[in-house]
């Protein structure tokens, strides 16, 4: 049961860290979309877990603020 549970994002960890450093205003959904364009289809939760694993902090955009 279970099998291999390594993240598809392990090889993308450096790219994710660099991407968020370059554009900290990105949402995790936008990072996920960027990954999909790179041929890596993952869930929002997978991106969130990798960001946490990297020790990065990420805030959601506040669409209600001016």
Predicted model as a PDB file, atoms N, CA, C, CB and O in Angstrom, pLDDT in the B-factor column:
MODEL        1                                                                  
ATOM      1  N   UNK A   1       0.819  -1.190   0.000  1.00 59.00           N  
ATOM      2  CA  UNK A   1       0.000   0.000   0.000  1.00 59.00           C  
ATOM      3  C   UNK A   1       0.859   1.249   0.000  1.00 59.00           C  
ATOM      4  CB  UNK A   1      -0.930   0.001   1.192  1.00 59.00           C  
ATOM      5  O   UNK A   1       1.929   1.277   0.609  1.00 59.00           O  
ATOM      6  N   UNK A   2       0.403   2.250  -0.664  1.00 58.00           N  
ATOM      7  CA  UNK A   2       1.067   3.542  -0.627  1.00 58.00           C  
ATOM      8  C   UNK A   2       2.096   3.728  -1.713  1.00 58.00           C  
ATOM      9  CB  UNK A   2       1.708   3.732   0.684  1.00 58.00           C  
ATOM     10  O   UNK A   2       1.964   4.627  -2.544  1.00 58.00           O  
ATOM     11  N   UNK A   3       3.111   2.906  -1.723  1.00 53.00           N  
ATOM     12  CA  UNK A   3       4.148   3.025  -2.742  1.00 53.00           C  
ATOM     13  C   UNK A   3       5.042   4.234  -2.533  1.00 53.00           C  
ATOM     14  CB  UNK A   3       3.521   3.097  -4.101  1.00 53.00           C  
ATOM     15  O   UNK A   3       5.148   4.760  -1.425  1.00 53.00           O  
ATOM     16  N   UNK A   4       5.674   4.662  -3.593  1.00 55.00           N  
ATOM     17  CA  UNK A   4       6.613   5.781  -3.570  1.00 55.00           C  
ATOM     18  C   UNK A   4       5.857   7.095  -3.429  1.00 55.00           C  
ATOM     19  CB  UNK A   4       7.480   5.795  -4.845  1.00 55.00           C  
ATOM     20  O   UNK A   4       5.026   7.426  -4.274  1.00 55.00           O  
ATOM     21  N   UNK A   5       6.138   7.844  -2.367  1.00 64.00           N  
ATOM     22  CA  UNK A   5       5.417   9.077  -2.095  1.00 64.00           C  
ATOM     23  C   UNK A   5       6.310  10.318  -2.179  1.00 64.00           C  
ATOM     24  CB  UNK A   5       4.783   9.001  -0.732  1.00 64.00           C  
ATOM     25  O   UNK A   5       6.027  11.323  -1.527  1.00 64.00           O  
ATOM     26  N   UNK A   6       7.366  10.263  -2.961  1.00 71.00           N  
ATOM     27  CA  UNK A   6       8.212  11.446  -3.130  1.00 71.00           C  
ATOM     28  C   UNK A   6       7.457  12.509  -3.908  1.00 71.00           C  
ATOM     29  CB  UNK A   6       9.531  11.085  -3.851  1.00 71.00           C  
ATOM     30  O   UNK A   6       6.666  12.204  -4.801  1.00 71.00           O  
ATOM     31  N   UNK A   7       7.707  13.737  -3.561  1.00 78.00           N  
ATOM     32  CA  UNK A   7       7.049  14.853  -4.220  1.00 78.00           C  
ATOM     33  C   UNK A   7       7.571  15.029  -5.636  1.00 78.00           C  
ATOM     34  CB  UNK A   7       7.246  16.135  -3.422  1.00 78.00           C  
ATOM     35  O   UNK A   7       8.763  14.870  -5.898  1.00 78.00           O  
ATOM     36  N   UNK A   8       6.664  15.361  -6.544  1.00 83.00           N  
ATOM     37  CA  UNK A   8       7.064  15.703  -7.902  1.00 83.00           C  
ATOM     38  C   UNK A   8       7.868  17.003  -7.903  1.00 83.00           C  
ATOM     39  CB  UNK A   8       5.828  15.829  -8.816  1.00 83.00           C  
ATOM     40  O   UNK A   8       8.574  17.305  -8.864  1.00 83.00           O  
ATOM     41  N   UNK A   9       7.754  17.762  -6.825  1.00 91.00           N  
ATOM     42  CA  UNK A   9       8.371  19.077  -6.765  1.00 91.00           C  
ATOM     43  C   UNK A   9       9.793  19.079  -6.215  1.00 91.00           C  
ATOM     44  CB  UNK A   9       7.531  19.972  -5.940  1.00 91.00           C  
ATOM     45  O   UNK A   9      10.437  20.128  -6.182  1.00 91.00           O  
ATOM     46  N   UNK A  10      10.290  17.930  -5.784  1.00 91.00           N  
ATOM     47  CA  UNK A  10      11.636  17.875  -5.217  1.00 91.00           C  
ATOM     48  C   UNK A  10      12.657  18.458  -6.190  1.00 91.00           C  
ATOM     49  CB  UNK A  10      12.009  16.427  -4.859  1.00 91.00           C  
ATOM     50  O   UNK A  10      13.524  19.234  -5.786  1.00 91.00           O  
ATOM     51  N   UNK A  11      12.564  18.097  -7.450  1.00 92.00           N  
ATOM     52  CA  UNK A  11      13.501  18.601  -8.451  1.00 92.00           C  
ATOM     53  C   UNK A  11      13.237  20.059  -8.809  1.00 92.00           C  
ATOM     54  CB  UNK A  11      13.431  17.749  -9.700  1.00 92.00           C  
ATOM     55  O   UNK A  11      14.098  20.713  -9.399  1.00 92.00           O  
ATOM     56  N   UNK A  12      12.066  20.576  -8.464  1.00 94.00           N  
ATOM     57  CA  UNK A  12      11.691  21.955  -8.787  1.00 94.00           C  
ATOM     58  C   UNK A  12      11.900  22.912  -7.614  1.00 94.00           C  
ATOM     59  CB  UNK A  12      10.241  22.004  -9.228  1.00 94.00           C  
ATOM     60  O   UNK A  12      11.611  24.103  -7.728  1.00 94.00           O  
ATOM     61  N   UNK A  13      12.398  22.401  -6.491  1.00 93.00           N  
ATOM     62  CA  UNK A  13      12.513  23.212  -5.273  1.00 93.00           C  
ATOM     63  C   UNK A  13      13.315  24.487  -5.489  1.00 93.00           C  
ATOM     64  CB  UNK A  13      13.152  22.399  -4.170  1.00 93.00           C  
ATOM     65  O   UNK A  13      12.894  25.559  -5.053  1.00 93.00           O  
ATOM     66  N   UNK A  14      14.439  24.393  -6.141  1.00 94.00           N  
ATOM     67  CA  UNK A  14      15.261  25.573  -6.398  1.00 94.00           C  
ATOM     68  C   UNK A  14      14.547  26.583  -7.275  1.00 94.00           C  
ATOM     69  CB  UNK A  14      16.566  25.170  -7.044  1.00 94.00           C  
ATOM     70  O   UNK A  14      14.616  27.788  -7.034  1.00 94.00           O  
ATOM     71  N   UNK A  15      13.862  26.085  -8.293  1.00 94.00           N  
ATOM     72  CA  UNK A  15      13.117  26.980  -9.185  1.00 94.00           C  
ATOM     73  C   UNK A  15      12.001  27.696  -8.421  1.00 94.00           C  
ATOM     74  CB  UNK A  15      12.528  26.190 -10.375  1.00 94.00           C  
ATOM     75  O   UNK A  15      11.790  28.893  -8.612  1.00 94.00           O  
ATOM     76  N   UNK A  16      11.288  26.970  -7.560  1.00 93.00           N  
ATOM     77  CA  UNK A  16      10.202  27.574  -6.772  1.00 93.00           C  
ATOM     78  C   UNK A  16      10.758  28.668  -5.868  1.00 93.00           C  
ATOM     79  CB  UNK A  16       9.469  26.498  -5.926  1.00 93.00           C  
ATOM     80  O   UNK A  16      10.199  29.763  -5.804  1.00 93.00           O  
ATOM     81  N   UNK A  17      11.850  28.381  -5.173  1.00 93.00           N  
ATOM     82  CA  UNK A  17      12.455  29.376  -4.281  1.00 93.00           C  
ATOM     83  C   UNK A  17      12.882  30.611  -5.065  1.00 93.00           C  
ATOM     84  CB  UNK A  17      13.663  28.776  -3.538  1.00 93.00           C  
ATOM     85  O   UNK A  17      12.641  31.736  -4.629  1.00 93.00           O  
ATOM     86  N   UNK A  18      13.515  30.408  -6.220  1.00 93.00           N  
ATOM     87  CA  UNK A  18      13.942  31.531  -7.053  1.00 93.00           C  
ATOM     88  C   UNK A  18      12.754  32.320  -7.567  1.00 93.00           C  
ATOM     89  CB  UNK A  18      14.782  31.037  -8.222  1.00 93.00           C  
ATOM     90  O   UNK A  18      12.777  33.550  -7.581  1.00 93.00           O  
ATOM     91  N   UNK A  19      11.726  31.620  -7.985  1.00 91.00           N  
ATOM     92  CA  UNK A  19      10.526  32.278  -8.546  1.00 91.00           C  
ATOM     93  C   UNK A  19       9.862  33.167  -7.505  1.00 91.00           C  
ATOM     94  CB  UNK A  19       9.513  31.225  -9.061  1.00 91.00           C  
ATOM     95  O   UNK A  19       9.478  34.296  -7.806  1.00 91.00           O  
ATOM     96  N   UNK A  20       9.728  32.667  -6.291  1.00 90.00           N  
ATOM     97  CA  UNK A  20       9.101  33.467  -5.236  1.00 90.00           C  
ATOM     98  C   UNK A  20      10.004  34.607  -4.785  1.00 90.00           C  
ATOM     99  CB  UNK A  20       8.748  32.585  -4.043  1.00 90.00           C  
ATOM    100  O   UNK A  20       9.512  35.648  -4.350  1.00 90.00           O  
ATOM    101  N   UNK A  21      11.314  34.426  -4.882  1.00 89.00           N  
ATOM    102  CA  UNK A  21      12.239  35.508  -4.532  1.00 89.00           C  
ATOM    103  C   UNK A  21      12.160  36.632  -5.563  1.00 89.00           C  
ATOM    104  CB  UNK A  21      13.688  34.975  -4.431  1.00 89.00           C  
ATOM    105  O   UNK A  21      12.272  37.807  -5.212  1.00 89.00           O  
ATOM    106  N   UNK A  22      11.969  36.278  -6.822  1.00 89.00           N  
ATOM    107  CA  UNK A  22      11.882  37.259  -7.897  1.00 89.00           C  
ATOM    108  C   UNK A  22      10.558  38.004  -7.893  1.00 89.00           C  
ATOM    109  CB  UNK A  22      12.080  36.584  -9.229  1.00 89.00           C  
ATOM    110  O   UNK A  22      10.510  39.197  -8.189  1.00 89.00           O  
ATOM    111  N   UNK A  23       9.487  37.301  -7.558  1.00 85.00           N  
ATOM    112  CA  UNK A  23       8.145  37.880  -7.629  1.00 85.00           C  
ATOM    113  C   UNK A  23       7.350  37.437  -6.402  1.00 85.00           C  
ATOM    114  CB  UNK A  23       7.418  37.456  -8.947  1.00 85.00           C  
ATOM    115  O   UNK A  23       6.505  36.546  -6.489  1.00 85.00           O  
ATOM    116  N   UNK A  24       7.624  38.060  -5.274  1.00 77.00           N  
ATOM    117  CA  UNK A  24       7.016  37.633  -4.013  1.00 77.00           C  
ATOM    118  C   UNK A  24       5.510  37.853  -3.970  1.00 77.00           C  
ATOM    119  CB  UNK A  24       7.659  38.363  -2.867  1.00 77.00           C  
ATOM    120  O   UNK A  24       4.835  37.319  -3.090  1.00 77.00           O  
ATOM    121  N   UNK A  25       4.968  38.639  -4.916  1.00 84.00           N  
ATOM    122  CA  UNK A  25       3.533  38.893  -4.910  1.00 84.00           C  
ATOM    123  C   UNK A  25       2.726  37.770  -5.567  1.00 84.00           C  
ATOM    124  CB  UNK A  25       3.249  40.197  -5.609  1.00 84.00           C  
ATOM    125  O   UNK A  25       1.495  37.811  -5.571  1.00 84.00           O  
ATOM    126  N   UNK A  26       3.412  36.772  -6.119  1.00 87.00           N  
ATOM    127  CA  UNK A  26       2.716  35.655  -6.754  1.00 87.00           C  
ATOM    128  C   UNK A  26       1.901  34.864  -5.741  1.00 87.00           C  
ATOM    129  CB  UNK A  26       3.713  34.737  -7.452  1.00 87.00           C  
ATOM    130  O   UNK A  26       2.315  34.681  -4.596  1.00 87.00           O  
ATOM    131  N   UNK A  27       0.752  34.405  -6.175  1.00 89.00           N  
ATOM    132  CA  UNK A  27      -0.011  33.483  -5.337  1.00 89.00           C  
ATOM    133  C   UNK A  27       0.516  32.074  -5.580  1.00 89.00           C  
ATOM    134  CB  UNK A  27      -1.549  33.571  -5.641  1.00 89.00           C  
ATOM    135  O   UNK A  27       1.203  31.824  -6.571  1.00 89.00           O  
ATOM    136  N   UNK A  28       0.197  31.165  -4.683  1.00 90.00           N  
ATOM    137  CA  UNK A  28       0.624  29.779  -4.881  1.00 90.00           C  
ATOM    138  C   UNK A  28      -0.055  29.180  -6.103  1.00 90.00           C  
ATOM    139  CB  UNK A  28       0.315  28.934  -3.636  1.00 90.00           C  
ATOM    140  O   UNK A  28       0.518  28.325  -6.778  1.00 90.00           O  
ATOM    141  N   UNK A  29      -1.269  29.623  -6.389  1.00 92.00           N  
ATOM    142  CA  UNK A  29      -1.957  29.178  -7.602  1.00 92.00           C  
ATOM    143  C   UNK A  29      -1.211  29.603  -8.860  1.00 92.00           C  
ATOM    144  CB  UNK A  29      -3.379  29.726  -7.633  1.00 92.00           C  
ATOM    145  O   UNK A  29      -1.144  28.850  -9.832  1.00 92.00           O  
ATOM    146  N   UNK A  30      -0.651  30.811  -8.840  1.00 93.00           N  
ATOM    147  CA  UNK A  30       0.131  31.281  -9.983  1.00 93.00           C  
ATOM    148  C   UNK A  30       1.430  30.493 -10.118  1.00 93.00           C  
ATOM    149  CB  UNK A  30       0.434  32.777  -9.845  1.00 93.00           C  
ATOM    150  O   UNK A  30       1.874  30.210 -11.231  1.00 93.00           O  
ATOM    151  N   UNK A  31       2.032  30.144  -9.000  1.00 93.00           N  
ATOM    152  CA  UNK A  31       3.238  29.294  -9.044  1.00 93.00           C  
ATOM    153  C   UNK A  31       2.866  27.935  -9.627  1.00 93.00           C  
ATOM    154  CB  UNK A  31       3.871  29.126  -7.614  1.00 93.00           C  
ATOM    155  O   UNK A  31       3.596  27.388 -10.454  1.00 93.00           O  
ATOM    156  N   UNK A  32       1.735  27.396  -9.199  1.00 95.00           N  
ATOM    157  CA  UNK A  32       1.262  26.112  -9.733  1.00 95.00           C  
ATOM    158  C   UNK A  32       1.041  26.206 -11.241  1.00 95.00           C  
ATOM    159  CB  UNK A  32      -0.046  25.680  -9.030  1.00 95.00           C  
ATOM    160  O   UNK A  32       1.400  25.287 -11.978  1.00 95.00           O  
ATOM    161  N   UNK A  33       0.453  27.311 -11.704  1.00 96.00           N  
ATOM    162  CA  UNK A  33       0.233  27.503 -13.140  1.00 96.00           C  
ATOM    163  C   UNK A  33       1.555  27.588 -13.896  1.00 96.00           C  
ATOM    164  CB  UNK A  33      -0.594  28.770 -13.387  1.00 96.00           C  
ATOM    165  O   UNK A  33       1.685  27.038 -14.990  1.00 96.00           O  
ATOM    166  N   UNK A  34       2.541  28.280 -13.310  1.00 95.00           N  
ATOM    167  CA  UNK A  34       3.873  28.359 -13.920  1.00 95.00           C  
ATOM    168  C   UNK A  34       4.500  26.972 -14.028  1.00 95.00           C  
ATOM    169  CB  UNK A  34       4.788  29.293 -13.102  1.00 95.00           C  
ATOM    170  O   UNK A  34       5.119  26.633 -15.037  1.00 95.00           O  
ATOM    171  N   UNK A  35       4.329  26.179 -12.974  1.00 96.00           N  
ATOM    172  CA  UNK A  35       4.864  24.813 -13.000  1.00 96.00           C  
ATOM    173  C   UNK A  35       4.186  23.990 -14.094  1.00 96.00           C  
ATOM    174  CB  UNK A  35       4.676  24.132 -11.627  1.00 96.00           C  
ATOM    175  O   UNK A  35       4.841  23.202 -14.776  1.00 96.00           O  
ATOM    176  N   UNK A  36       2.887  24.170 -14.260  1.00 96.00           N  
ATOM    177  CA  UNK A  36       2.160  23.440 -15.300  1.00 96.00           C  
ATOM    178  C   UNK A  36       2.706  23.796 -16.680  1.00 96.00           C  
ATOM    179  CB  UNK A  36       0.647  23.749 -15.225  1.00 96.00           C  
ATOM    180  O   UNK A  36       2.830  22.928 -17.544  1.00 96.00           O  
ATOM    181  N   UNK A  37       3.031  25.064 -16.886  1.00 96.00           N  
ATOM    182  CA  UNK A  37       3.625  25.484 -18.162  1.00 96.00           C  
ATOM    183  C   UNK A  37       5.007  24.855 -18.365  1.00 96.00           C  
ATOM    184  CB  UNK A  37       3.732  27.020 -18.221  1.00 96.00           C  
ATOM    185  O   UNK A  37       5.473  24.705 -19.495  1.00 96.00           O  
ATOM    186  N   UNK A  38       5.654  24.490 -17.250  1.00 94.00           N  
ATOM    187  CA  UNK A  38       6.957  23.810 -17.318  1.00 94.00           C  
ATOM    188  C   UNK A  38       6.787  22.297 -17.437  1.00 94.00           C  
ATOM    189  CB  UNK A  38       7.801  24.144 -16.076  1.00 94.00           C  
ATOM    190  O   UNK A  38       7.776  21.565 -17.482  1.00 94.00           O  
ATOM    191  N   UNK A  39       5.535  21.824 -17.488  1.00 95.00           N  
ATOM    192  CA  UNK A  39       5.266  20.399 -17.651  1.00 95.00           C  
ATOM    193  C   UNK A  39       5.135  19.636 -16.345  1.00 95.00           C  
ATOM    194  CB  UNK A  39       6.341  19.785 -18.462  1.00 95.00           C  
ATOM    195  O   UNK A  39       5.177  18.406 -16.344  1.00 95.00           O  
ATOM    196  N   UNK A  40       4.975  20.351 -15.219  1.00 94.00           N  
ATOM    197  CA  UNK A  40       4.847  19.706 -13.912  1.00 94.00           C  
ATOM    198  C   UNK A  40       3.448  19.995 -13.372  1.00 94.00           C  
ATOM    199  CB  UNK A  40       5.953  20.209 -12.914  1.00 94.00           C  
ATOM    200  O   UNK A  40       3.180  21.093 -12.884  1.00 94.00           O  
ATOM    201  N   UNK A  41       2.563  19.011 -13.460  1.00 93.00           N  
ATOM    202  CA  UNK A  41       1.184  19.164 -12.998  1.00 93.00           C  
ATOM    203  C   UNK A  41       1.081  18.697 -11.545  1.00 93.00           C  
ATOM    204  CB  UNK A  41       0.201  18.363 -13.906  1.00 93.00           C  
ATOM    205  O   UNK A  41       1.255  17.515 -11.246  1.00 93.00           O  
ATOM    206  N   UNK A  42       0.796  19.646 -10.646  1.00 94.00           N  
ATOM    207  CA  UNK A  42       0.659  19.337  -9.223  1.00 94.00           C  
ATOM    208  C   UNK A  42      -0.526  20.111  -8.654  1.00 94.00           C  
ATOM    209  CB  UNK A  42       1.965  19.681  -8.448  1.00 94.00           C  
ATOM    210  O   UNK A  42      -1.069  21.010  -9.295  1.00 94.00           O  
ATOM    211  N   UNK A  43      -0.907  19.745  -7.451  1.00 93.00           N  
ATOM    212  CA  UNK A  43      -2.010  20.435  -6.782  1.00 93.00           C  
ATOM    213  C   UNK A  43      -1.502  21.672  -6.041  1.00 93.00           C  
ATOM    214  CB  UNK A  43      -2.727  19.484  -5.804  1.00 93.00           C  
ATOM    215  O   UNK A  43      -0.306  21.835  -5.802  1.00 93.00           O  
ATOM    216  N   UNK A  44      -2.445  22.527  -5.691  1.00 92.00           N  
ATOM    217  CA  UNK A  44      -2.149  23.706  -4.876  1.00 92.00           C  
ATOM    218  C   UNK A  44      -1.493  23.271  -3.572  1.00 92.00           C  
ATOM    219  CB  UNK A  44      -3.437  24.525  -4.594  1.00 92.00           C  
ATOM    220  O   UNK A  44      -0.520  23.876  -3.123  1.00 92.00           O  
ATOM    221  N   UNK A  45      -2.043  22.206  -2.962  1.00 92.00           N  
ATOM    222  CA  UNK A  45      -1.527  21.711  -1.682  1.00 92.00           C  
ATOM    223  C   UNK A  45      -0.073  21.255  -1.811  1.00 92.00           C  
ATOM    224  CB  UNK A  45      -2.398  20.552  -1.166  1.00 92.00           C  
ATOM    225  O   UNK A  45       0.713  21.445  -0.883  1.00 92.00           O  
ATOM    226  N   UNK A  46       0.292  20.667  -2.928  1.00 93.00           N  
ATOM    227  CA  UNK A  46       1.684  20.237  -3.139  1.00 93.00           C  
ATOM    228  C   UNK A  46       2.624  21.431  -3.170  1.00 93.00           C  
ATOM    229  CB  UNK A  46       1.813  19.439  -4.445  1.00 93.00           C  
ATOM    230  O   UNK A  46       3.719  21.387  -2.610  1.00 93.00           O  
ATOM    231  N   UNK A  47       2.184  22.503  -3.833  1.00 93.00           N  
ATOM    232  CA  UNK A  47       3.003  23.716  -3.886  1.00 93.00           C  
ATOM    233  C   UNK A  47       3.136  24.287  -2.476  1.00 93.00           C  
ATOM    234  CB  UNK A  47       2.383  24.772  -4.857  1.00 93.00           C  
ATOM    235  O   UNK A  47       4.229  24.676  -2.064  1.00 93.00           O  
ATOM    236  N   UNK A  48       2.036  24.339  -1.743  1.00 92.00           N  
ATOM    237  CA  UNK A  48       2.044  24.868  -0.374  1.00 92.00           C  
ATOM    238  C   UNK A  48       3.005  24.072   0.503  1.00 92.00           C  
ATOM    239  CB  UNK A  48       0.623  24.836   0.229  1.00 92.00           C  
ATOM    240  O   UNK A  48       3.792  24.651   1.252  1.00 92.00           O  
ATOM    241  N   UNK A  49       2.939  22.739   0.408  1.00 91.00           N  
ATOM    242  CA  UNK A  49       3.823  21.902   1.221  1.00 91.00           C  
ATOM    243  C   UNK A  49       5.288  22.134   0.868  1.00 91.00           C  
ATOM    244  CB  UNK A  49       3.471  20.425   1.039  1.00 91.00           C  
ATOM    245  O   UNK A  49       6.136  22.158   1.760  1.00 91.00           O  
ATOM    246  N   UNK A  50       5.603  22.305  -0.417  1.00 92.00           N  
ATOM    247  CA  UNK A  50       6.993  22.539  -0.810  1.00 92.00           C  
ATOM    248  C   UNK A  50       7.469  23.897  -0.305  1.00 92.00           C  
ATOM    249  CB  UNK A  50       7.146  22.457  -2.341  1.00 92.00           C  
ATOM    250  O   UNK A  50       8.604  24.012   0.158  1.00 92.00           O  
ATOM    251  N   UNK A  51       6.641  24.909  -0.381  1.00 91.00           N  
ATOM    252  CA  UNK A  51       7.019  26.231   0.127  1.00 91.00           C  
ATOM    253  C   UNK A  51       7.315  26.135   1.616  1.00 91.00           C  
ATOM    254  CB  UNK A  51       5.899  27.273  -0.142  1.00 91.00           C  
ATOM    255  O   UNK A  51       8.294  26.708   2.093  1.00 91.00           O  
ATOM    256  N   UNK A  52       6.478  25.418   2.349  1.00 91.00           N  
ATOM    257  CA  UNK A  52       6.713  25.218   3.784  1.00 91.00           C  
ATOM    258  C   UNK A  52       7.991  24.423   4.023  1.00 91.00           C  
ATOM    259  CB  UNK A  52       5.518  24.499   4.431  1.00 91.00           C  
ATOM    260  O   UNK A  52       8.777  24.762   4.908  1.00 91.00           O  
ATOM    261  N   UNK A  53       8.202  23.376   3.246  1.00 91.00           N  
ATOM    262  CA  UNK A  53       9.399  22.538   3.396  1.00 91.00           C  
ATOM    263  C   UNK A  53      10.671  23.346   3.152  1.00 91.00           C  
ATOM    264  CB  UNK A  53       9.344  21.344   2.429  1.00 91.00           C  
ATOM    265  O   UNK A  53      11.699  23.096   3.781  1.00 91.00           O  
ATOM    266  N   UNK A  54      10.600  24.308   2.247  1.00 90.00           N  
ATOM    267  CA  UNK A  54      11.743  25.170   1.945  1.00 90.00           C  
ATOM    268  C   UNK A  54      11.960  26.229   3.014  1.00 90.00           C  
ATOM    269  CB  UNK A  54      11.551  25.837   0.598  1.00 90.00           C  
ATOM    270  O   UNK A  54      12.956  26.952   2.988  1.00 90.00           O  
ATOM    271  N   UNK A  55      11.023  26.321   3.957  1.00 88.00           N  
ATOM    272  CA  UNK A  55      11.148  27.303   5.027  1.00 88.00           C  
ATOM    273  C   UNK A  55      10.787  28.706   4.596  1.00 88.00           C  
ATOM    274  CB  UNK A  55      12.536  27.297   5.558  1.00 88.00           C  
ATOM    275  O   UNK A  55      11.132  29.682   5.263  1.00 88.00           O  
ATOM    276  N   UNK A  56      10.085  28.803   3.469  1.00 83.00           N  
ATOM    277  CA  UNK A  56       9.678  30.107   2.974  1.00 83.00           C  
ATOM    278  C   UNK A  56       8.335  30.497   3.580  1.00 83.00           C  
ATOM    279  CB  UNK A  56       9.599  30.105   1.437  1.00 83.00           C  
ATOM    280  O   UNK A  56       7.513  29.648   3.924  1.00 83.00           O  
ATOM    281  N   UNK A  57       8.143  31.785   3.697  1.00 73.00           N  
ATOM    282  CA  UNK A  57       6.857  32.286   4.152  1.00 73.00           C  
ATOM    283  C   UNK A  57       6.177  32.892   2.945  1.00 73.00           C  
ATOM    284  CB  UNK A  57       7.008  33.328   5.320  1.00 73.00           C  
ATOM    285  O   UNK A  57       6.811  33.569   2.135  1.00 73.00           O  
ATOM    286  N   UNK A  58       4.912  32.652   2.830  1.00 64.00           N  
ATOM    287  CA  UNK A  58       4.179  33.167   1.680  1.00 64.00           C  
ATOM    288  C   UNK A  58       2.839  33.678   2.150  1.00 64.00           C  
ATOM    289  CB  UNK A  58       4.004  32.084   0.588  1.00 64.00           C  
ATOM    290  O   UNK A  58       2.094  32.974   2.832  1.00 64.00           O  
ATOM    291  N   UNK A  59       2.536  34.909   1.780  1.00 63.00           N  
ATOM    292  CA  UNK A  59       1.261  35.503   2.160  1.00 63.00           C  
ATOM    293  C   UNK A  59       0.354  35.554   0.938  1.00 63.00           C  
ATOM    294  CB  UNK A  59       1.461  36.922   2.759  1.00 63.00           C  
ATOM    295  O   UNK A  59       0.806  35.749  -0.191  1.00 63.00           O  
ATOM    296  N   UNK A  60      -0.921  35.374   1.191  1.00 58.00           N  
ATOM    297  CA  UNK A  60      -1.898  35.508   0.124  1.00 58.00           C  
ATOM    298  C   UNK A  60      -2.033  36.970  -0.253  1.00 58.00           C  
ATOM    299  CB  UNK A  60      -3.259  34.923   0.543  1.00 58.00           C  
ATOM    300  O   UNK A  60      -1.796  37.856   0.568  1.00 58.00           O  
ATOM    301  N   UNK A  61      -2.411  37.219  -1.485  1.00 57.00           N  
ATOM    302  CA  UNK A  61      -2.720  38.578  -1.895  1.00 57.00           C  
ATOM    303  C   UNK A  61      -3.996  39.002  -1.192  1.00 57.00           C  
ATOM    304  CB  UNK A  61      -2.863  38.690  -3.443  1.00 57.00           C  
ATOM    305  O   UNK A  61      -4.925  38.209  -1.042  1.00 57.00           O  
ATOM    306  N   UNK A  62      -4.037  40.228  -0.771  1.00 54.00           N  
ATOM    307  CA  UNK A  62      -5.244  40.764  -0.163  1.00 54.00           C  
ATOM    308  C   UNK A  62      -5.949  41.601  -1.216  1.00 54.00           C  
ATOM    309  CB  UNK A  62      -4.924  41.606   1.120  1.00 54.00           C  
ATOM    310  O   UNK A  62      -5.586  42.753  -1.449  1.00 54.00           O  
ATOM    311  N   UNK A  63      -6.963  41.014  -1.853  1.00 50.00           N  
ATOM    312  CA  UNK A  63      -7.670  41.687  -2.936  1.00 50.00           C  
ATOM    313  C   UNK A  63      -8.582  42.799  -2.423  1.00 50.00           C  
ATOM    314  CB  UNK A  63      -8.481  40.682  -3.727  1.00 50.00           C  
ATOM    315  O   UNK A  63      -9.104  43.578  -3.220  1.00 50.00           O  
ATOM    316  N   UNK A  64      -8.783  42.887  -1.111  1.00 50.00           N  
ATOM    317  CA  UNK A  64      -9.668  43.891  -0.558  1.00 50.00           C  
ATOM    318  C   UNK A  64      -8.935  45.176  -0.246  1.00 50.00           C  
ATOM    319  CB  UNK A  64     -10.336  43.370   0.680  1.00 50.00           C  
ATOM    320  O   UNK A  64      -9.569  46.211  -0.043  1.00 50.00           O  
ATOM    321  N   UNK A  65      -7.612  45.137  -0.202  1.00 48.00           N  
ATOM    322  CA  UNK A  65      -6.830  46.337   0.082  1.00 48.00           C  
ATOM    323  C   UNK A  65      -6.653  47.173  -1.173  1.00 48.00           C  
ATOM    324  CB  UNK A  65      -5.465  45.965   0.663  1.00 48.00           C  
ATOM    325  O   UNK A  65      -6.686  46.662  -2.292  1.00 48.00           O  
ATOM    326  N   UNK A  66      -6.468  48.453  -0.965  1.00 44.00           N  
ATOM    327  CA  UNK A  66      -6.184  49.374  -2.093  1.00 44.00           C  
ATOM    328  C   UNK A  66      -4.707  49.542  -2.268  1.00 44.00           C  
ATOM    329  CB  UNK A  66      -6.836  50.749  -1.875  1.00 44.00           C  
ATOM    330  O   UNK A  66      -4.270  50.271  -3.158  1.00 44.00           O  
TER     331      UNK A  66                                                      
ENDMDL                                                                          
END                                                                             
